Amino acid sequence: MKHQYNLCRLLLPLVFIAMTATLTSCGNDDDEPKGPSIQYYLEVEEEFLVNGVVDHTDRYYSPITLMKEAIHTAYPKPNTTGADETVILACDNLYLRYIEMYTGKAEHLTCLVHLVRASMSGEIVKQSERLKTYNFDINPPETDIED
């Protein structure tokens, strides 16, 4: 039994070293883009509101969350060139589907977001540019205008 215990003590560090070696990077930076990477994010100017308050937003899909998911699906991995048209098309499609989904309902849904393209160096934004603004204003209350 003592012989097996010594063998296990000897093999355990070897197994640990083998696992560590396979999980660490070999110094090959092919995973990282060369130069600044292009990323897309949403700048929220007006948060998602239902009838002007946040109380009932949990009853609806958040347009912010859905748009972030659409961006990630259209552009899953940052690269050095970006994909403006693809990301804008994904956001446009999501915007139209969202409007169709909730138009005609009782509540007034609002949210204002900007799609931003950022040139990143690591985690630092070197330059950013607004590509498009999405104004969600679904089922606005009717106004009485008398002449």
N, C-alpha and C positions, 0 to 999 in steps of 0.2 A: 504494500500500500504506500509505503514511503517513497518507493521508486516512482510510482505513478504521480505522486504529489510533486516531486522534483521535476518530472517531465512537464507537468502542467505549468509550473512556475517558469520554466524555461521557454515554453511555447507561447505563453500569454503575451510577453513583450513583443515577440516576433509577429504575432497576429495584430497587435495594436499598431506596430510600425507599418505593416502591410496595408491595414485599413487607412491609416493616416496618409500614406503615400498615394493611394488611389483617390482620395477625396480632395487633395490639395491640387492647386494649379501647378502646372509644370513650367510656369513662366511664359507660356505661350498666350499672348494677348489677342488671339484671333476672335475671342468672344467680345472684346471691347472694340467699339468703332474707333477708327483712326481720325483724329481731329475732333472738333466739337460734334456732339450728337444733337439731333433734332427731336424734340419732344413736344407733345401737345397737351394742353390742360385747359380747364375751364376757370375763368375768372368770374366769380359770382357777384353781380352788382346788387341784385335784389333776391333774397332767399325765396324758396318755395313757400307760398302762402295759399290758404284756402279761406276765402271770404275775408282776406286781409289779416288773418292771424295764423299762427302755427299750430293751434290746438287740434285740428283735424287732418293735418297733413299725413298722418299715419294711415289714413283710409285710402290714400291714393299712391300710385307709383310716383316716386320723386323724379322729376325731369332731370335733375342734376345727376342723380345716380345712374339713370338710364343713359344719359349722354356720355358720362364717363365710361360706362361699359361699351357703348358704341365706338368710342375713340379707341379703347383698348382692343376691341375686336378687329377694327379696321387697321390698326397700327400697333401690333403687339410688342414689337421690339424696336427700340430706337436705333436709327442709323444716321449716317452723315448727310443723307440727301432729303429725308423726310418724305411725306406723301400727302401734300396739302389737298389735292383734289379728292383722293380717296377718303380722307378724314372728313372733309367738308361734306361730301356726298353721304357718308354714314350719318353725320349729324343732321343733315337736311332730311334724310329719310326718317330718322327717329323723331324729329320735330313734327313732321307731317302726320306720322302715325299717332303721336301723342295728342295732337290737336283733334284728329278724327275720333280717338278713343273717348275723349271727355267732352266734346262739343255737344250741347243739348242737355247736359246734366244740370242739376239745380245749383251747384256751388260755383263760385267764381275762383278760378285757379290762376295764379300769377307767379312769374319768375322771370328774371332777366340775367342772362349769362353771355359771356363773350368767349369764343373759341380763340385760344392763343397758341401761336407757334413760338417755341423757345429754342434758342441755340444754347446748348449746355456744355460746360467744361466740367466734367464730373458732376457734382451737385450744385454748381454755381451757374446761374443764368447769366450768360454773356450778352444776349440780345433777345428781345421778345417783340412780337408783332401780333396785333389783333387781326384775325382773319375774317371773323364774322360774328354778328350779334344775333342772339335768339331771344325774342321777346314772347314769352308765353303769357297770353292774356285771353283766357278761355271763359266764355259765358259772362262777359262783363254786365253789370247791372244796367238796365235801361235808364236813360236819363229823360226827364220830362223837359222838353224845350218848347216854350211857348213864344210865339212872335207877337 
